[in-house]
């Protein structure tokens, strides 16, 4: 069992009760997309150096939100390592689910950087 799920069960008595009654763990989802994968491969120092970036449909998101840094963008796209409870987070509603091409450095610099 993942530590995040154990923490959730310890903080939410209703979730623990439901687990004891049904034997099923709470729904959980790992935020993932080609852009998240690309950003996670970059060192944190580089994420902070890349400033004035934006989301676009060509990198898998249907919004044009702007961020001060790539680190801030990654935090928006993946607020936690595991999302528990079955709800969605804001970035998930903007993700283009059919987008599955890998995001390359060239594509990211061409589409995400505000020049």
C-alpha positions in Angstrom: 0.0 0.0 0.0 1.3 3.4 -0.9 2.3 5.8 1.9 0.0 8.5 0.6 -3.0 6.2 0.8 -2.0 5.2 4.4 -1.8 8.9 5.3 -5.2 9.6 3.7 -6.8 6.7 5.7 -5.2 7.9 8.9 -6.6 11.5 8.4 -10.0 10.6 7.1 -12.0 8.4 9.5 -14.8 8.0 6.9 -12.3 6.6 4.3 -10.9 4.2 6.9 -14.4 3.0 7.9 -15.3 2.5 4.2 -12.0 0.5 3.7 -12.8 -1.7 6.7 -16.4 -2.3 5.5 -15.7 -3.0 1.9 -12.0 -3.9 1.8 -11.4 -1.5 -1.1 -8.8 1.2 -1.0 -9.8 4.8 -1.9 -9.6 5.7 -5.5 -6.2 7.2 -6.4 -4.6 8.5 -9.5 -1.1 9.4 -10.4 -1.0 12.6 -12.5 0.7 11.9 -15.8 1.1 13.4 -19.2 3.9 13.7 -21.8 4.6 17.2 -20.5 4.8 16.1 -16.9 7.2 13.4 -17.9 9.4 15.9 -19.8 9.4 18.4 -16.9 10.2 15.7 -14.3 13.3 14.7 -16.2 14.7 18.2 -15.9 16.8 19.2 -12.9 15.1 21.5 -10.4 17.7 24.2 -11.1 16.8 24.2 -14.8 13.1 24.3 -14.1 13.6 27.4 -12.0 15.8 29.0 -14.7 13.1 28.5 -17.5 11.0 31.6 -16.9 7.8 32.9 -18.6 6.3 29.7 -19.9 2.8 28.8 -21.0 0.6 25.8 -21.8 -0.7 25.2 -25.3 -2.5 22.5 -27.3 0.7 21.6 -29.1 2.2 20.3 -25.8 -1.0 18.6 -24.6 -3.2 21.2 -22.8 -6.1 23.1 -24.1 -5.4 26.3 -22.2 -2.9 29.2 -22.6 -2.1 29.6 -18.9 1.1 31.4 -18.2 3.6 30.7 -15.4 6.6 32.5 -14.0 8.7 29.4 -14.2 8.7 25.8 -15.4 8.8 24.7 -11.8 5.6 26.6 -11.1 4.1 24.9 -14.2 5.0 21.5 -13.0 3.5 22.2 -9.6 0.2 23.2 -11.3 0.2 20.1 -13.6 1.1 17.7 -10.7 0.2 19.2 -7.3 0.8 15.9 -5.5 2.5 12.6 -6.5 -0.8 10.7 -6.0 -4.2 12.3 -6.1 -6.5 10.4 -3.6 -10.3 10.6 -3.3 -11.5 10.4 -6.9 -11.7 14.2 -7.5 -9.9 16.0 -10.2 -7.4 18.8 -10.0 -7.5 22.0 -12.2 -4.8 20.9 -14.7 -6.6 17.6 -15.4 -9.6 19.3 -16.8 -7.4 21.1 -19.4 -5.3 18.1 -20.4 -6.0 16.8 -23.9 -6.5 13.1 -23.2 -5.7 12.0 -26.7 -2.3 13.7 -26.7 0.3 11.0 -26.4 3.4 12.2 -28.3 6.5 12.8 -26.3 7.4 16.4 -25.6 10.9 17.2 -26.9 13.1 20.1 -25.7 12.7 21.7 -29.2 8.9 21.4 -29.0 8.8 22.8 -25.5 11.0 25.7 -26.2 9.1 26.6 -29.4 5.6 26.3 -27.9 6.0 27.0 -24.2 8.5 29.9 -23.9 7.1 33.4 -24.1 9.6 35.4 -26.0 
